[in-house]
Amino acid sequence: MTKINAVITGVGAYLPDYILTNEELSTMVDTTDEWIMTRIGIKERRILKGEGLGSSDLGAKAVAELLKKTNTSPEEVDLVICATVTPDMQFPATANIISDKLDINNAFSFDLNAGCSGFLFALATGSKYIQSGMYKKVVIVGSEKMSSIVDYTDRQTCPIFGDGAAAVLLEPTTENVGIIDEILHTQGFGRKHLHQKAGGSCKPASHETVDNREHFIYQEGNHVFKHAVSNMADVSVEMMEKHNMTADDLAWLVPHQANNRIIEATAKRMGLAKEKVMINIEKYGNTTSATIPLCLWEWENQLKKGDNIILSGFGAGFTWGSIFIKWGYDPK
């Protein structure tokens, strides 16, 4: 029996028009462009403006571009998975709303929350539906309106995050390309270092939680940084060793865009030159589930069929992992 693999056949994305620069941010909170660039590596980030707009609006635009680029009709889509930590609402799922906005009526859809590792977890999940032979077209979208949970009085976290969405289409192939392997991890102790304190079932919204600003991102930066550096580097090197790859064998590292120092440390451990590392954090900041597919979208025209690529991420939970893919098509 011929083995079926899942391959990415297209990438779409959407970024809001409004650009929040470090200079503007410095008028809102006690920070400077130099402080942000030195510690994080972000120059600007995109912000979704407009009343009543949420992650589904970002995601729907990204998926619409994806469907257009791949000549896929909404009726052909079998499954939509939306990776997000900023859903439009607690229920229904943002994936459901995206599907409705695009008339994707023959698919089932759901959200997946794995923090900044969300795209990796969703990609691994979606690939199994393709590999099983059950589905032919699966859309994976990472979509985040991070500005909705950022405290713009907190100088430690507000420079980090931005809004954006990106999506990929997975289809079956019998060629030696596509998603080759994944190594994914979760350690729940990390939740105490990075979480949103209120708004869930154990601490529902109240006047007190709003007054105490508990509906925003809470992060203990030093703890998160330490674990991100070690785990992202370890799991990426593990993937290389598992498949007997050297730095020469790898075309690209696609790292989660959380902090430039974390990216540099991961690349160094892997022995990769900077030219092989996709980095756009300076322009977009940390868009959580959208960072990795945004990189694929931005570098799409440089990717060649058969390129060995490692995707690597770390997020709240803690969650982390790497996915090894062989790119499935040449620039169009």
C-alpha positions in Angstrom: 0.0 0.0 0.0 1.4 3.4 -1.0 2.1 5.7 1.9 0.2 8.9 2.0 1.9 12.0 3.5 0.6 15.5 4.2 2.3 18.3 2.3 1.8 22.0 2.5 0.6 23.2 -0.9 0.1 26.9 -0.2 0.4 29.7 2.3 -1.8 32.8 2.9 -1.6 35.6 5.4 -3.1 38.8 6.6 -1.6 41.7 8.6 -3.5 44.7 9.9 -2.7 48.1 8.4 -2.0 49.9 11.6 1.7 49.9 12.7 2.5 50.5 16.3 6.1 51.6 16.5 8.5 51.7 19.4 8.4 55.5 19.3 4.6 55.5 19.8 4.8 52.8 22.4 7.3 55.0 24.4 4.6 57.6 24.7 2.2 55.1 26.3 4.6 53.4 28.8 8.1 54.0 30.2 10.3 52.4 27.5 12.5 53.3 24.6 13.3 52.0 21.1 16.8 51.1 22.3 15.5 49.1 25.3 13.1 47.1 23.2 15.5 46.4 20.3 18.3 45.4 22.7 16.2 43.0 24.8 13.6 41.7 22.4 14.5 42.7 18.8 11.2 44.3 17.8 10.9 47.6 16.0 7.2 47.6 15.2 4.1 45.4 15.4 0.7 45.4 13.6 -2.5 46.2 15.5 -6.1 45.4 14.5 -8.2 48.5 14.9 -11.9 48.7 14.6 -14.9 48.0 16.8 -16.2 44.4 16.8 -13.2 43.0 14.9 -11.5 39.9 16.3 -9.2 37.0 15.4 -11.8 35.5 13.0 -11.5 38.6 10.9 -7.7 38.2 10.6 -8.0 34.5 10.1 -10.7 34.8 7.4 -8.6 37.1 5.4 -5.6 34.8 5.6 -7.6 31.8 4.6 -9.3 33.7 1.8 -5.9 34.5 0.3 -4.8 30.9 0.8 -7.8 29.5 -1.1 -7.4 32.0 -3.9 -3.6 31.2 -4.3 -4.3 27.4 -4.3 -7.4 27.6 -6.5 -9.4 25.9 -3.8 -13.1 26.4 -3.5 -14.7 26.7 0.0 -16.7 23.6 -0.8 -13.6 21.5 -1.2 -12.2 22.1 2.3 -12.7 19.1 4.7 -11.3 20.5 7.9 -10.3 23.8 9.4 -8.2 24.0 12.6 -7.6 27.4 14.1 -4.7 27.8 16.5 -5.4 30.7 18.8 -5.2 32.0 22.3 -7.4 35.0 21.5 -10.7 33.5 20.3 -13.5 35.8 19.3 -15.4 34.4 22.2 -15.4 31.4 24.6 -17.7 29.6 22.2 -18.3 28.9 19.4 -14.8 28.2 18.1 -13.1 30.9 16.0 -12.5 28.2 13.4 -16.3 27.9 13.1 -16.7 31.6 12.6 -13.9 31.7 10.0 -15.6 28.9 8.1 -18.9 30.7 8.2 -17.4 34.0 6.9 -15.9 32.1 4.0 -18.8 29.8 3.2 -16.8 26.7 4.1 -19.9 24.6 4.7 -18.7 21.0 4.0 -15.9 21.0 6.7 -15.9 20.5 10.4 -13.7 22.9 12.4 -12.3 23.5 15.8 -9.9 25.6 17.8 -6.6 24.5 19.3 -4.9 26.3 22.1 -1.2 25.5 22.8 0.1 29.0 23.3 2.9 30.0 20.9 3.3 26.3 19.9 -0.3 26.3 18.6 0.6 26.2 14.9 2.9 23.3 15.4 0.3 21.3 17.4 -2.4 22.1 14.8 -0.1 21.2 11.9 0.7 17.9 13.5 -3.0 17.2 14.2 -4.2 18.2 10.7 -1.5 16.1 9.0 -2.9 12.9 10.7 -6.3 13.4 9.0 -4.5 13.6 5.6 -2.2 10.6 6.4 -5.1 8.5 7.4 -6.7 8.9 4.0 -9.8 10.5 5.6 -9.4 14.0 4.1 -7.9 15.7 1.0 -7.8 19.4 2.0 -7.1 20.6 5.5 -6.7 24.3 6.4 -4.5 25.2 9.4 -4.6 28.8 10.4 -2.9 30.6 13.2 -4.8 33.8 14.1 -4.2 36.2 17.0 -5.5 39.5 18.1 -2.9 39.7 20.9 -3.6 43.4 21.4 -6.9 42.4 23.0 -5.1 40.8 26.0 -2.0 43.0 26.2 -1.8 45.4 29.2 -0.4 48.7 27.6 0.6 49.9 31.1 3.0 46.9 31.5 6.4 47.8 30.1 7.6 44.2 30.3 5.0 42.6 28.1 3.4 45.3 25.9 6.3 45.7 23.5 6.4 42.0 22.7 3.1 41.2 21.0 1.3 42.0 17.7 -1.7 41.0 15.7 -1.8 38.8 12.6 -2.8 35.6 10.9 -1.4 33.1 8.5 -2.7 29.8 7.1 -1.5 26.8 5.2 -3.3 24.1 3.1 -2.4 20.5 3.7 -3.1 17.9 0.9 -2.1 14.3 0.3 1.0 13.2 -1.6 2.8 10.0 -2.3 6.1 11.8 -3.0 8.9 12.0 -0.4 7.9 15.6 0.6 5.7 17.1 3.3 5.6 16.6 7.0 8.2 14.0 7.9 8.3 14.0 11.7 7.3 15.9 14.8 8.5 16.1 18.4 6.0 17.8 20.7 6.1 18.4 24.4 4.0 19.8 27.3 4.9 20.5 30.9 2.0 22.0 32.8 4.1 23.5 35.6 5.0 26.3 33.3 1.5 27.7 33.5 2.4 29.6 36.7 5.0 31.6 34.7 2.9 32.5 31.7 -0.9 32.7 31.8 -4.0 34.9 31.8 -5.2 35.1 35.4 -8.9 35.6 35.0 -11.7 35.0 32.5 -11.8 31.2 32.7 -14.0 28.9 34.7 -11.9 28.9 37.9 -11.8 32.7 38.0 -14.7 34.2 36.0 -14.8 37.8 35.1 -15.9 40.2 37.8 -15.5 43.9 38.8 -12.6 42.8 40.9 -10.8 40.9 38.2 -11.2 43.8 35.8 -10.1 46.4 38.4 -7.0 44.2 39.1 -6.2 44.0 35.4 -6.2 40.2 35.5 -7.6 39.7 31.9 -4.2 40.5 30.4 -1.0 38.4 29.7 0.9 37.7 32.9 4.5 36.7 32.2 7.5 36.1 34.4 10.0 37.0 31.7 13.2 35.5 33.1 11.6 32.0 33.8 10.0 31.9 30.3 13.2 33.1 28.6 15.3 30.4 30.3 13.0 27.5 29.5 12.4 28.8 25.9 16.1 29.0 25.1 16.9 25.5 26.4 13.8 23.7 25.1 13.6 25.2 21.6 17.3 24.5 21.1 17.2 21.0 22.5 14.2 19.9 20.5 15.6 21.3 17.3 18.9 19.6 17.7 17.1 16.4 18.7 15.2 16.5 15.4 18.5 17.0 13.5 20.1 14.1 15.3 17.1 11.8 14.8 17.3 12.2 11.1 21.1 12.4 10.9 21.1 15.9 9.6 23.9 18.4 9.8 23.6 22.2 9.4 24.6 21.7 5.7 21.6 19.4 5.2 19.1 22.1 6.4 17.8 24.8 4.1 15.9 26.7 6.8 15.1 27.0 10.5 11.6 28.6 11.0 11.6 29.6 14.7 8.8 31.1 16.7 9.3 34.8 16.8 9.3 35.6 20.6 12.7 37.1 21.2 15.7 37.6 19.0 18.1 36.2 21.6 16.1 33.0 21.8 16.2 32.6 18.0 19.9 33.3 17.9 20.6 30.8 20.7 18.6 28.1 18.9 20.4 28.7 15.6 23.8 28.6 17.3 23.1 25.3 19.0 22.0 23.9 15.6 25.2 25.3 13.9 23.2 27.3 11.5 24.3 30.6 9.8 21.9 33.5 10.2 21.2 33.3 6.5 19.4 30.0 7.1 17.1 31.4 9.8 13.8 33.1 9.0 13.5 36.2 11.2 10.7 38.9 10.9 10.2 39.7 14.6 11.5 43.2 14.0 8.5 44.0 11.8 5.6 42.0 13.4 6.6 41.2 17.0 5.2 38.0 18.6 1.9 37.1 16.9 1.8 33.8 19.0 0.2 31.1 16.8 0.8 33.1 13.6 4.6 33.6 13.8 5.7 30.4 12.1 3.3 30.4 9.2 3.9 34.2 8.7 7.6 33.3 8.1 6.6 30.6 5.6 4.4 33.1 3.8 7.1 35.8 3.7 9.8 33.4 2.5 7.6 31.3 0.2 9.2 32.6 -3.0 12.6 31.5 -1.7 11.6 27.9 -0.8 12.4 25.1 -3.2 10.9 21.6 -3.5 12.7 19.2 -1.3 14.2 21.8 1.1 14.8 20.4 4.5 13.1 22.7 7.0 12.7 22.6 10.8 9.9 24.5 12.5 10.5 25.2 16.1 8.4 26.8 18.8 7.9 27.4 22.5 4.8 28.7 24.3 2.6 28.9 27.4 1.9 25.7 29.2 4.8 25.2 28.8 4.5 23.7 25.3 7.3 23.3 22.8 8.3 21.2 19.8 9.8 20.9 16.4 8.4 19.7 13.1 10.6 18.4 10.2 9.2 19.1 6.7 10.5 18.7 3.2 9.0 21.6 1.2 6.6 20.4 -1.4 6.7 22.9 -4.3 9.0 25.4 -6.1 8.4 29.1 -6.2 5.5 30.0 -8.5 
